[in-house]
Amino acid sequence: MGCRGFAFPPMFFLLGMFWFLPPASAQTTNRIGKFSGTCQTETLGREFITSYMKDCGNSHQFELQITGYFAFTSVSVFISNYLFHRARLENKTMVNQGEMVQVRLPESVGVEGSATFSNVVLVKADKDISVVSVSNKHVSPETTVLYPVSSLGNEYYVVTPSTEPLDSYPEFSVITYQEPNSMEIHVKGKLHYLTQVHSTDSKLKFKLLSLQGIQLQGIEDLSGTRIVSEKPVAVLVGQVCFCNSTKCNHVFEQLLPVCSWGTTYIIPPLPWQKADEIVYITASQSTTVLYQRGEHQENVTLTGGSVHQLPVKPSIPVYISANVSIQVMFYSLGAAIPNSSHAFLMNVPDVASYCLMYSINNQEGFQNFALMVANTSETGAIILDNQRLRSVEWNQVRGTKYVWGMHTLGPAMRSHAVEHASSPFALLSVGTAAMDSYGIPGSCRKNVTFKCQTETQQIKEQLKMCKDVFQQGSTSEFCSFMNSTLVNLETMCAEDRAASLEEVARPFGSFLNSSILSIGGNESKREVASAVTLLLRSVELAALTAALRSPEKKTQNMTTEFMAIETLLVPAAGRCDEVFRLRGQNQTMDIHCNAVTRAATKDPWAVAFISYFTLDDIINTTFLKEGDLMADEKLRNFHLNSRVVSGAIGDGRPMNLSKPVNFTLCHRQAKKEEEEARCVHWKFISGKGTWAEDGCKILQTNSTHTICSCDHLSSFALLMGLTGVEVVCAVIAGFLHYLFLACFTWMFLEGLHLFLTVRNLKVVNYTSVSRFKKRFMYPFGYGFPALVVAVSAAVKPGGYGTSKHCWLSLERGFHWSFLGPVCAIILINLTFFIVTLWILRDKLSSLNEDVSTVKDTRLLTFKAIAQLFILGCTWSLGVFQVGSAKMVMAYLFTIVNSLQGAFIFLVHCLLNRQVREEYRRWIKGTRKPSPTIQTFSSSVSTVTTGTKMVSWGEPSTSSP
């Protein structure tokens, strides 16, 4: 038994003999799995042209979906010779890497019937983009990938799907670019132009100006019509509905030129397919086509210009092979239920054009799928949006080494990136809705390497902000820095050649001198953090790319005035016990070989270590003195005491390490005994640059060096700070926590005592109040705060002390151990106060006119207001310290609450008759025995009840 590849049964042996003797008209030598034409079709480019077919009497929505692959890509959309409100229609936009932008076009851009037109849509960009054209009729949308003008050709064969019964017109459009063009159209079928009907074998000749097109409408199937032009043109085919038909299928697709056709195709079935679909096979010359559907194998011989229809069964893939180039297009008829799913037409990619990287766009309102065809042994390494595809059921394509699978995507409109490191595969984007469906091949990213992309969530927010700045015509030093950095990285990556480490890394050194990283600039600290993060990432990618592009050099190193870099190329070998050491001046990185080769496939992997000479000064000055940019409260008391170093492996994508990596960092200043060292890595979270400890620990430290061990790779540094000060600050914060809680606890007891006193006014029952005071007040007043502090310290011992204040940390809501009890006490005391006034409302209104003098009324009002201060209710002003009134409320909060002690002295001392008498006796130096009278310390203003008068802050007295 031999190795089974593209195998055919013995009956095809004789037919295959002449495969190696192609006709003289063949342009190049043809091989299975190789391009047989003279050109390759790209989907990425900088200039595109297209037009739109318009139905009679039906509303349309025309739009372009533009996907970017580089940051700050400027895109302009024109409609040639088209005036909108007497002005030339031009739409300028900007698209970032990994972003998809929709550009809506006016409905009047559509072309109706057979005519020469100038409504050519032109798309221009300053960097590579891909474009999907959408022609959306009511319940009948259609999409097509647009091919850039660099991929256009001079010869095409038309395919227009026929329908039974005929309810639509077959059409095709031919569009020229920037120069006048001549063309011939060899008609097959019947078409109508001007006042004449042209049938099979008719030859039409046209001369078109630049950015001009001609649209021809047929009255029967036009498949097989040949188009030959003097200069490259774009050709679009489709069918548009009759004027009296509202439910027919509108299809639309840009054709591939003959020079880019292939010889080998695989068509996977649609996930929702219930009935037979159709594959159209077009030949430009005498061709033998072999195809296999499951176990069934057949062959057919086609003449030049013939179009063969091949039925496709549900759930059965089709494999097609030919001895010379052919065109293969897939036509979905929709679901089995009439008018339940819209048909579409789609180019099928040749196996030789399979790609390593694709972009596809979800369509809003659809159930979106990614249909893939891949090598059987390589399916496990396909990555979708930086995550490996896990739950894909792969099915064998009979007669080949390939399998097909489907992955369900989300319903939201967005762009996806799909890739494989080394094995080309096919990707089709398809989707279905209640009455719609679509299908387009993925946009191949041949000229964009993923290893050089910075498509991380960390950078996307800043890219979007700068995009808005540039679109508004404004200037920003930060955005200019980001643009320059990314352009430098993209330029380096776009050059597919070996480059030295110094050549690719030296330009980034100048960015370390940029004013955006200097102190006192106009840029915000967040922008500086973003710039630093982008720079760190870019240098890592540049170093890894240089190492991977020079496989003959196992190690490379370079040193400039800004940084030192060393790279190592590790072969994809088996498990080993070797530890690699990379150096950068006085810093080192030790990484086990298993940590690298574990994630590798058959390709070597690179390791890079970078030591920055000046970045620690920039970050230290900019961030460590700015508490609001540090994530960990504990780190704010520390200072940077080492160079900033970076480690990276692989091709730049984040990956888990099987073993930790050790860094030896040299201290910039000798470590003191009372200082504590911490290993940290740089994080960029929610627009803030932070130093964080997670994943790193110290293995060993002395006065000059510290060895850090980390379970991931990033940018690292060493922080140091005095530990004694931190302990004292934590103790002070704990005492303050206890004392403040004790104050509020006694405020609660004051409110409770007031409530109990007023509640018992109607009956002379003050003994319960005194009993309550003696038995419960002191244990609760000092015990409850101690309990809260003890529990808080046990749950989070490190919650006491911050960099700026000896107070509670804001991390994980630790400050609620104070705010929680305080808010509860304020609400309870407010309730006590309101209930007290409610109980006394009748008593206050029935005061004797002789007692309720103006003086007494003023005193009563003053004491009532004073109660709000004594009960701590004024602390609620802290809630209003937000917005524009924040500063005013802060001053008001401080002033009002600082008067609490004064109000306690006024109400309980100066305005208390007993206390005043005691003061008077003490001043006179005489001590007279006080009458035995039951007293209570309350804070209720004077209230008269018939024969008895009770005074706030005074003993009760019975009237005679």
N, C-alpha and C positions, 0 to 999 in steps of 0.2 A: 504494500500500500504506500503510495507516495503522498506527498504533501498536497492537500486539497485547497486550491485557491479559487480562481474564477473558472470552475470546471464545467464542461459541457459533455453530454453523452456522445457515444461513438457515432451516432447518426450525423453529427455536425462536423466530423473530422474532415471529410472531403470539402465541405463548404468553407472550412477554415483554411484550406490550402492557399486560396487566392488572397487571403488577408494580407499577406506579405508582399503582394504585387498590386499596389493601389493604382488606380487609373492615373493617366498623365495629368488630368486636371487637378489632382490633389495637390494642395499647396505645400505640405510638409510631410515628412515621415510620420506615420500614425502608430502609436503604441497605446495599449490598454493602460489606463491610469496616468497617461501623460497628455499634455495639451497637444492637440492636433492642428490647431489654428495658428495664426501668426500674431495674435494679440491676446492679452489677458485683461479681463474685465475687473476693474476695481469698483468698490462701492464708496470709498472715501476719496474726496477731492476738494477742490476749491471753487470750481465753477460748474454750474448745472443749468440745463435748459429743459423746459417742459411746456405743455399746454393742457387744456381741459376740454373734454367733450361735454356738450350740453344737450339735455333732452328737450324735446318740444313741450313747452307749457308746464314744465315741472320745476319746482324750486330746488336750488342746490346750495351746498356749502363746500367751498374749495379751501383747502389749507395745506400748509407745508409743516412737517414735523422735522425740525433740524436738531441733530444730536452733535454735541461738541466732544472733542477728545483732548483739547488743550485749553489751558486757562485763558480767559479774556480773548476769545475768538470773536472778531468783529464780522458780522454778517449783514449783507445788504440784499434786499429783494426788490427787483425792478420788474415792471411790465413794459416791454418795448412799445414805443409808438402808441402809448395809451395815456389818455388824459382823464383824470378824475376831478370833477369840479374845476376844469381848466388848468389843472396842475398835474405834473408828471407824478405818477404813483411810485413812491419809493419808501420802503420800510427798512429802517436800520435797527438792528438789535445786537445783542452780545450773548454768547453762550459759553459756559464754562465746561471743563472736563466732566464727563459723566452726566451732563445736564441735557434735557430735551426741551426745546422751545417751540411753541406753536405759533405760526404766522397765518392769520386768516386773510383770504383774498376776496375781492369783491365778486359777486355773482356774475357780473357782466363780463368777466374775463373768459367765460366759457364760449366755445365755438360751436355753432349749430349748423348741421347739414354739411354739404360739400361746398367748400369755399377756400379761397386763399386768405390768410389772416396774418395780423401783426401782433396779436395778443400773446406774445411769447413771454413766458415767465423766466426771468434770469436770476440766478442765485449766485452771489460771489462772497467769498470769505477770505480772510488773510491767513487762516490755518485750515488744516484738513477737517472736514465735517462729513456727515452722511445725511441724506435727505430722503424722507418718505413723503410721497404725494398722496393726498386723500381727496377723493371726489365723492361727496356724500349727498346722494339723493334720498328723498323720504323713504325710510325703511330699506334703503339699498345703498350702503356705503361700499366703496372700493378703494384699495390701497395699492401702491406700487413703490418699489425702491427705485429711486432715480440714480442713474449712472452718470458720473462726471463726464465733461466734454472730452477729457483725455482718454476715455474708454469707448467713445463713439466709433462707428465703422462706416464703411462705404457700401455694404451689401447686407440686405435683410430679407427674410421670408415672413410674410404675414400669416398669423393664425387668428381667425375670428370664430369663436365657438358658435356652432349652429344650434338653434332651438326648435323644438317641435311642440306645438305649432309655432310658426314664426311670429313673434310678438315684439321684435326689436330689429334695429338696423345694425349690421356689422359696419365698423368704421375703422379707419387708421389715419394717423397724422404723421407727416414728415416735417421736421423742423431743422432749419439751418442755424449756424452759429454766427461768427463775426464777419464772414465774407460771403459774397454772392456765390451761388452754387447751382449746378445743373444736375438733373437727375432723370432717370427713365423708370417708368413703372410698367412692368409686364403683368397685365391683368389676368387673374384666374377667377372665374365666377362672373358676376355682373355688378357694375357700379354705375352710379349716376354722377355726371359732372357737367355743369352748365346745363345745356339743353339736350345733351346726348347721353345714351346708355352705351357703355363700353363692356364688351364681353371678353371671354377667355381668348387669349392670344393677341388682344389689343395691346398696343404700346403707346403710353402717354409720356410726353416729354414736357418738363417744366424747368423754368429758370426762376430761382427765388433770390431775393435780396437777403442781406444779413439780418439775422433775428426775424426771419419770416417763415411761415409754415403753410402747408396745404393739407386740408382735411378732406378725405374722400369717403363717401357713404355708399355702401352697397345695398343691393336689393336681393342679394342671396349671398351665401357663404363666400368669403374672399380668401380663405385659407390657401396658401401656395402662391399668392401674388408676390412677385419678386421686385425689390427696390434696389436700384444701383445708382450711386451718386458720385459726382466728381470729387467732392470733399466730404468728410465725415458728417453724418446727420444723426439726429435722434428720431426714433420711430416708436409711436405708441399705438396700440391696438385695443379694440374693445367692441362693445355693442351698446347702443342706446335705445331706450324704449320708444315705442310708438306714442304718438300724442294721445291716443285714447286708452293707453295701457298704464295703469297705476301700480301694478304688482309684478312687472317683469323684472328680470335680473340685469342690472347694469354692471358690466365688467370693464376693467381698465388695467393695462399693464404696459411697461416699457420693454421693448424687445432687445435681445442681445444680438450684436452683429455676427455674421457667419464666422468671422475670424476668431471668435472667442468660444465657438461651440466645442463640445467635448465628445468623447466616445463611450463613457461609462457613467451610468446614472442609477441611483437607488431612490425609489419613491416610497416613503413610509405611509401607512394608512392614517386617515384622520381619526381623532379620538371619538368623535360623535357620528362617524359614518354609519349609515343604515342601508344605503343602496349603492349600486355601482357608480363610481366616478369615471372620468375619462382622462387619459393621457394622450396628448398630441405629439407625434414624432414627425419631425420635418427633415427632409434630406435635400441637400443642395446639389447632389450628384448621385450616380448609381451607388446604392448602399445596401449592404446586408446587415440586418438588425436581428439580434438574438435577444429574447427576453424570457424571464422566468417569473411566474407567479405561483409561489408555494412550490409544490412538486411539479407543476405543469410548465413545460418548456416548449417554446415555439421559435420559428424564425420567419422573417419576411424580407423580401427584396423591394427596395424603393427606388424610383427613378428621381432625377433631379426635379425639385419643385413639388414633389408629392408629399401629402400630409396623411399620416396613418393614425387612426383612432384606436386606442387600446383600452378596453374596459379594465377598471381596477376594482377588485372585490373588497368588501369590508374586512378589516383586520388582517389583510394579506399584503405584505410589501411586494413591490415589483422591482426586479433587477433587469436593467437594459444595457446591452453592449453592442457596439457597431464597429465595422472595420474602418470607417471614416467618420468625420465629425457629423453630428446630428444635433438638432434642437429639440429639447423635451420640455413641454409645458403641461402643467397639471390643471385640470378644470374640474372644480367641485360643483356639482349640481345642486347642492343644498341638502337638507334633510329629506327623508322619505315622505314626510307629510307636506303636501303642496303649500307654498307660501309661508312656510314656517322657518326657513333658514335661507339666506341669500347666497347665491352662487358667487364664485370668484375664480379668477385666472391667475396663475403663478408660474414664474420661471423655476425650473428645477436645476439646482447646481450640479455640475459635472463632478465626479469623484476627484479628478485631478485639481479642481479648484477649491477643494475643502481647505479650511482655514484653521489656525490655532486660536483665534480670538474673534469674537463677534459682539455686536451690540444689537439688541432688539427692543422695540417699544411696545408696552402694553397699550391696548386701546380701551378707553373708558367705557364702562357699561358692558363689557364683554367678559366671558370666561376665557381667560388667556392661557395658551399652552406653548411650551417650547418642545418642538419635535426634533429629535437628534438622531443622527446616524454616525456611529463611531466604530473604531476598531474593537473587536471583541475583548482583547486583553488590556485595553486602555480606558475602559469606562469609569473605573474608580477614581481617576485623576481629573475628571471634568469639574470645573469650579464655576459656580454661579454667584456673582456678587461677593467674591472672596470667601465663599463657603463651599465645601465639597458637596456635590449632589449625593444624597444618601438613599432616598426612597424612590428610586427609578427602577421600574421593571423592564429589563432589556430582553428583546426578542430577536432571534436569529433571522438573518436574511439568507435564505437558501441559495447555495451556489457561490457564496462570498465569505470573506473573513469578517464581515461587518454585522453589527446588530443595530436595532432601532429601539428608541425609548421615548417616553413622554414625561414631561414635568409640568405640573400645574403652577401657573403664576397667579399673582394677586389681581384683583379687579381694578385697582387704581392705575391711572395713567402715569407711567414712569419708564425710565430706561434701565435695561439690565445689561450687565457685562458677563459674558460666558467665555471660558477659556480652557485650554489644555496646554500643559507645558511643552509637550513635544510631539503629540500625535494629532494630525489634522482630523477634523470631523465636520459634519454638516449640521446646520441649525436652521430650522424653519419656524417662523412665528405665526401661529394660527389662533383663531378665536371664534367663539360663537355666542350669539345672544338669542332672544326670543324669535326675531325675524331676520337676523343679520348673521353674517360670518365673514371672515377675512383670512387671507394667507399671503405672507411675503417671506422671501428668504432673508436670513439675518445679514446685517451689514458687516462684512469681513474687515477686520482691523489689521491688515497686513503690514501697514507702515507705522503702527503704534504698538510699542512694546509695553506690556503691563508693568514690567520691572521699573520703568522710568516714570510711572504715574504717581501722583500724590493724591489720589482720590480717597481721602479719609474724611470722616465727619468732622475732624478737628479743623480742617482747613476750609471746608465747604462754606461755612457761615461767613468767613472773611472774604472768600471769593465772591459770594453773592453781594456783600456790602460794596466791594470795589467795583463790581459790575454796575451797580446802581450809580456809583460815583462817575465812572467813565461815560455811561449813557447820558448823564445829565450835563456832560461837558465840563465837569469840575476837575480839579487837580488834587492829588493827595500824595504826600511823600511816601506814606506807608504803602499805598496801592502801587505806586511806581516801583517801590522796592520789591513787592511781591511779583509784579509783572517781569521785572528784570531777572529775578531769581528763577522763575519758572521758564522764561525764554532760554536762559542759559542751560537749564537742565534739559529742556526739550530739544535744543539744538544738539547737545551732546548725544542724546539718545537717538536722534534721527540719523546720525552718521553711522551707518552700519559698517564699521571698520575697527580695527584694533587701535587702541589709544593708550598712551602711557597714563599712569596714575597722576603724575604731575600735570599733564595736559588737561585732564578733565576736572581736576580739583582746584587748580590754581585760581581760576576765575572767581570761585566762591570766596576766596580769601579777601578780595576787595570789598565784598558785602559786609564783612565784619567791621570795616571802617565807615560804613554808611552812617549818615547822620540820624537815620531812623532809630539806630541803636544807642545813640548818645543821650546824655542827660540833658534835660531842659528843652528838648525838642517840642514841636507842636503836637506830636502824636500822643495818643493816650497810652497808658500802661498796657491795656489789653492789646493794642496794636503792636506794641513792642513784643509782647509775649507771642503773638501770632507770627511775627517776623522771625523771632528766634526759633520757634518750632518748625517753621517752613525751612529755614536755613539748615537746621540740624538734620531734618529729613532729606533734604536735597543732597547734602554732602555724603550721607550714608548711601543713597542710591547711586551717586556718581562713583564712589569708591567701589561698590559691588559691581557696577557695570564695567568699569575698567578692568577689574580682575577677571570677570567672565569672558571679556572679549580678548583676553591675552592668555589662552590656555597653556601656551608654552612657558609662561612664567609662573612658577609655583608661588613665589612671594614677590611682592613689590612694596617699596616704602619711599616716602618723600617727606621733606620737612621744609616749611616756609616760615615766614615771620608770624603767621597767624595760627598754624596748626601743624601737627605731625600725623601721618597716616601710614599704617601698614596693613597689607592685605595678604591673604593666604588662600590658595585654591586647593580644595580638598577633593580627591577623587572619590567616585561613588563605589567604595569598597565595602566589604563586610564589616562586622563588628570588630572593634579594636580597643586597646587600653591606652592609647597614646593621648597625651594632653598637649595641645598646641599653646604656645605662648607668643603673643603679639605685643610689641612695645611701641610706645609713643613718648619720647623723651624719658622722663623718670616714672611714667605710669605703665602698667602692664595689664594684660587681660589673659587669663588662662581658661581655655575651653576644651572640654573633652571631645574627642573625635566622634563618639556616639551621639553627642548632642547635635552634631551637624548631619551626619550621614543617615540618621534615623528617618529624617523627613525627606531625604533625597530619593530620586528614582535612579535612572541610569546615567544621569548627567552629573558632572562635578558641581560642587557648591562652593561659594566664596564666603570668606570670613573677613570682616573689616574692623579695624580698631582706630579710632580718631581721638587725638588729644588736642584740645583747643588752648591756645596760650593767652588769649585776651577775653574770652567769653565769660569767664568767671567774674571778672571785674564788671562787666556789663550787667549780668544777672544779679550779682551781689548788690550793686548800687541801686539798680532799678527796682528790685523786688524785695529783698530781705528787709529793707527799711520801709516797705509799704505793706502793712499788715493785711490790707484787704485783698492782696493777691496770693496769700499763702493758704493752702488748704488745711494743713495740720496746725492747730493752735500751738502745740508744743514746739514746733519748729520756728516760731516767730522770735524766740529769744536767742536764736543761734545765728552764727555767721558762717559764710562759705570759707572753707580752709583747704581747698584743693582745686586743681584744674577740673574743668568740665570735660568728661570723656564720653565717647559713644561707642557702642558695639552693635554690629549688624551681621546677619548671616543670610544665606540663600540668595534670593533675587529681590529682596526688599519688602516682601509681604510679611505681615506679622505671623509668627508661628510659635508654637509651644516648644520649650526645650525639655529634653528627656533628663538632662542633668544640669545642675546650677553652674553658673559662670562666675569665676572669681576675679575681682579687680584689686590691684594693689595701687593705692593712691598716696602720693607723696604730699605731706603737709606743707602748706605755704608758710606757716608759722609753727614753731614747736608747740606741741600739745602740753598744756599744764595738767598737773595731777587732778585739780578740782574740775577740769573740763570733761564733758561727755561728748563722745563722737557718735555721729549717726550717718549711716549710708542711705542716700536718697536718690530717687530718679525723677526726671522731669516729666510732668504731666501737663496736658493742655485740655482743660475741662470747661465747657460752657463759656468759652472765650477768655478764660483765665489761665495764666501760667502758674503752676504750682510745683513745689517739691514734696514728694510723698515717700513714705518709708515702706509701704506694702510690697512684699516680695523680696526685700533685702534685709540682710543681717550682717553683723560684724563677726568675723572669725578671729581676728587678732588685731591689736593696736598697740603702738608705743608712741614715743614722743615725736617720731619723724614720719611714720607710715601707718596706714590702716588697710587691712585686707577685708574687702566686702564680698559677700556671696549673694547673688541674685538669681531668681528663677526665671528671668526674662531679660531681653535685651532692649535697651533704650539709651538715654543719655543720663550719666550718673555724676554725682559729686559727693563731697564730704562736708557735713555741717558739724560745728562745734559750739558749745555754750557752757556757761557756768551752771553746775547743778545745785550748788548751795543756795543761790538766789532763788532758784525755782522752788526749792523746798520751803523757804521762808515765805515766799509769795503764796504758796498753796495753803500754808497754815493761816496766814492772814485772811485769805479768802474764806477758809472754813469758819474762822471766828466771826467774820462779818456776816456770813450766811446765818450762823446761829443767833447773833445779836439782832439782826433785822427780823428774823422769824419770831424771836422772843418779843420784840416790840409789837409786832402785829398780833401775836397771841394775846398779849395784854390789852390791846385795843379791842379784840374780840370779847374778852372777859368784861371790859368796861361796857361794851354794848349789851352784853347779856345781863350784867348787873343792873343797868338802866332799865331794861325791859322788865325784869323781875320786879324792880321797885315800883314802876308805874302800874304794872298789872295788879299789885297788891294795895294800891292806894285806897280802893273802896272799902277794904277791910284792913284793920290795923294788924298787919302780919309781917313785921320786919325781921322777925327772928329767923325765918327761913332764909332770908338774904344773907344775914350774918353767918348762919350755919354753912351756907353754900360757900361763902368766902373763906372761912377757916378750913373747911374740909377739902375743897377741890381746887381753889384758885392757884395756890402756890405750886402744888405738884404739876398741874396742867400748864400753868404759865411758863414754867422753865423746863418741864419734862418733854412736852410735845416738840418744841424746836430741837432739843437734843436728839430725839428719836428720828426726826426728818433728816438731820445732818448725818447721823450715823448710817442710816439706810442709804443715803445718796453717796457717801464716801465708800460704802461697801460695794455698791453697784458699779460705780465708775470712779475709782481713786484718782485718776488723772484729770478729773473734771474741774479741779480747783486751780485757778491761776491761768492768765493769758499773757500775751506779750506786752500789752499796753496797761493792763489793770490787774490787780490782785483780786479777781472776782471770778464768777462762774464762767466756764467755757460754754460757747454756743453750739458746740458739736453735739449731734444726736439729741438735741432738745434738753441738754442737761440743765439749762437755766430755768426750765419749768419746775425743777425741784424747789425753786424760790417763788416763781411767778404763780404756780398753781395754788399753793396755800394762801398767798397774798390776795389773789383775785377772789378766791372763795371767801376770805374774811371780809373784804370790802363789800361784796354783794350781801353777805349776812348782816353786816353792820348797817348798810343802807336799809335793809329790810327792817331791822330793829328800830332804826330812827323813824321810818315812815309809820310803823305800827304804833310806836310811842306817841307820835303826834296825833294819830287817829284816835287812840284811847283818850287823849287829853283834849280833843277838840271841843267836847261839851263843857268840860271844866274851864277851859280857857275862855270860852264865850260867855260863861255865867259868872265871871269875876265880879265882885262887889265894886261898885263905882268908886267907893272910898279907897279901895285897895288898888284898883286898876288905874292908877295915875299915869300921867305921861312918862314919869320917871320909871315906874315899874314896867310899863310896856316896852320902853327902850331897852331896859335891862333884860327882859324876857326875850326880845328879838336877838340881842347880842349873844345870850347864852345858847339860844337855839342854833345860831350860825356857828358858834364855837364848837358845838357838838360834832359838826361835820369834820372839823380839824382833829378833834380828840379821837374820834372813831376811825381816823385814817381814810375817810372817804375821798379826800382830795388827791390821794394817790392815783385815782382813776384818770387824772389828767394825763398820765403817761400814755394812755391809749391813743391820745390825739396828737402825738408827736410824729405826724406823717405829713407828707406833701409840703406845700409852700409855707404852712404855718408851723413847721417842725421846730424852728429856732424859737419862735415866740412862745410856743407851748412848753418848750424845755425850760426857758427862763421862768415862766409862770409856775411850772411844776416845782422848780427848785425854791423859789421865793415862798410860795404858799406852804410847802411842807416843812420848810425850816422854821415856820412859826408855830408848829405843833406844840413844842415845849412851852412857848410863851402862853398859848391858850390854856394849857393844862394848869399853869401857875395862876393865871387870872381866874379861871372858873373854880378850881379846887382850893385856892388859897386866898387871893385878894377879895373875891366875891363871896367867900364863905364866912358867915358871922362868927362861928366858933374859932376859926383860924385867926380872924382879925382880933378877937378878944385875947387869944393866946399871945399874939404878937404884941398887943398893947400891954399885957401884964409882963411879958418878958422885957419889953423896953423899959417899963417903969421899975422893973426889978422886984416886983411883988408877985407872989404866987398864992392865989386864992383857990380853995377847993372847988372843983367844978361840980355842979349838980348832977345827980345820977339820972341821966337821961339816955334812953336808947337812941343811938345815932347810927347813921348809915351814910356811906359816901356814894352819893348819887350825883347825877348831873342833870336833874330835871328842874326847870324853872318854877317859880312860885305858883302854887295852885291852891285855891280856897275851896273847901267843901263844907258848906254850912257852918258847923261849929268847930271845924278843924282846918288848920292851914299847914300845908307842906311846902317847904322851900327847897329848890335845887341847891344842893351843897350845904344845907343847914339841917339841924335836928328838927324833928316834929314837935309841935307844941299844941296842946289842947286849949281851946278857949273855954272860959268859965261859963 
